[in-house]
Amino acid sequence: MQEYVIEFPGTGAEADAHARDLAGWLDDSGELRGASRVRMVPARPGEQGGAADAVMVLAAATPLYVPFFNWLVERRKAGRVTVRVVRPDGTEQEIEAGDADDAARLLGEVRRALDVTGDE
């Protein structure tokens, strides 16, 4: 198992909401129960408490890519979401998902971001 980091650029409240939602989604996916946690950042001046800006997932890429893809498909229905995936080797890939996106293209981007090859 390796650790993947899925970051959420954007406003603090938006990133926090997406990070907590994805962590819950992955925890509910069964196979990844207990494998994810949110990464907290300190509060900015004038704010109370910290916020989540990323989800850290300890998993193999193959079990992660299907629930992560499904989460992106659901989120894009509500509007555009941008994530940055940091693989265990430190390479990064940004993925943007919007309501008009082609699901096949999005699945390909998720597979490349997680470095998943072949048919599962």
C-alpha positions in Angstrom: 0.0 0.0 0.0 1.1 3.5 -0.8 -0.1 6.9 0.2 -1.9 9.1 -2.3 -2.8 12.7 -1.6 -5.8 14.3 -3.2 -5.6 18.1 -2.8 -8.4 20.6 -3.3 -7.2 24.0 -4.6 -9.7 26.8 -3.9 -11.3 28.6 -1.0 -10.9 27.2 2.4 -14.5 26.4 2.9 -14.9 24.8 -0.5 -11.7 22.7 -0.1 -12.7 21.6 3.4 -16.2 20.5 2.2 -14.8 18.5 -0.7 -12.0 16.9 1.4 -14.4 15.8 4.1 -16.9 14.6 1.5 -14.3 12.5 -0.4 -12.9 11.0 2.9 -16.4 10.0 3.9 -17.2 8.6 0.4 -14.0 6.5 0.4 -14.7 5.3 4.0 -18.1 4.2 2.8 -16.7 2.3 -0.2 -16.1 -0.8 2.0 -12.7 -1.8 0.6 -11.1 1.5 1.7 -12.8 1.8 5.1 -10.3 3.4 7.4 -7.7 4.1 4.7 -8.3 7.8 4.3 -7.9 10.8 6.5 -8.2 14.6 5.9 -5.2 16.8 6.1 -5.7 19.8 8.2 -4.2 23.3 7.7 -4.0 25.9 10.4 -6.6 28.6 10.6 -5.9 31.8 8.7 -5.8 35.1 10.7 -9.3 36.0 11.7 -10.6 32.4 11.3 -11.5 29.9 14.1 -10.1 26.4 13.8 -8.3 24.8 10.9 -9.8 23.4 7.7 -9.1 20.4 5.6 -7.4 20.9 2.3 -6.7 17.4 1.2 -7.4 13.7 1.6 -4.6 11.3 2.3 -5.3 7.7 1.3 -3.3 4.7 2.1 -4.2 2.3 -0.7 -3.2 0.5 -3.8 -4.0 2.5 -6.9 -6.4 -0.1 -8.3 -8.8 -0.2 -5.4 -8.7 3.6 -5.1 -9.4 4.6 -8.7 -13.1 3.3 -9.0 -14.5 5.0 -5.8 -12.5 8.1 -6.6 -13.8 8.2 -10.2 -17.4 7.7 -8.9 -17.0 10.5 -6.4 -15.8 12.9 -9.2 -18.7 11.9 -11.4 -21.2 12.7 -8.5 -19.5 16.0 -7.7 -19.4 17.2 -11.3 -23.2 17.1 -11.3 -23.2 19.9 -8.8 -20.6 22.0 -10.7 -16.9 22.0 -11.5 -14.5 20.5 -9.1 -10.7 20.6 -9.3 -8.4 18.2 -7.6 -4.6 17.6 -7.6 -3.5 14.0 -7.1 0.0 13.6 -5.7 1.3 10.0 -6.2 3.6 8.3 -3.8 6.6 9.1 -6.1 5.8 12.8 -5.8 4.4 13.3 -9.3 1.3 15.4 -9.5 -1.6 15.6 -11.9 -4.5 18.1 -11.8 -8.0 16.9 -12.8 -10.9 19.2 -13.5 -14.4 17.7 -13.7 -17.4 19.7 -14.8 -21.0 18.9 -15.6 -20.4 18.6 -19.4 -17.4 16.3 -19.1 -17.2 13.0 -20.9 -17.0 10.2 -18.3 -14.6 8.2 -20.4 -12.2 11.1 -20.6 -12.5 11.6 -16.9 -11.9 8.0 -16.1 -8.7 8.1 -18.3 -7.5 11.1 -16.3 -8.1 9.4 -13.0 -6.3 6.3 -14.3 -3.3 8.4 -15.4 -3.3 10.3 -12.1 -3.2 7.1 -10.1 -0.9 5.4 -12.6 -3.4 2.5 -13.2 -2.9 0.6 -16.4 -4.8 -2.2 -18.1 -8.4 -3.3 -17.7 -9.6 -3.9 -14.2 
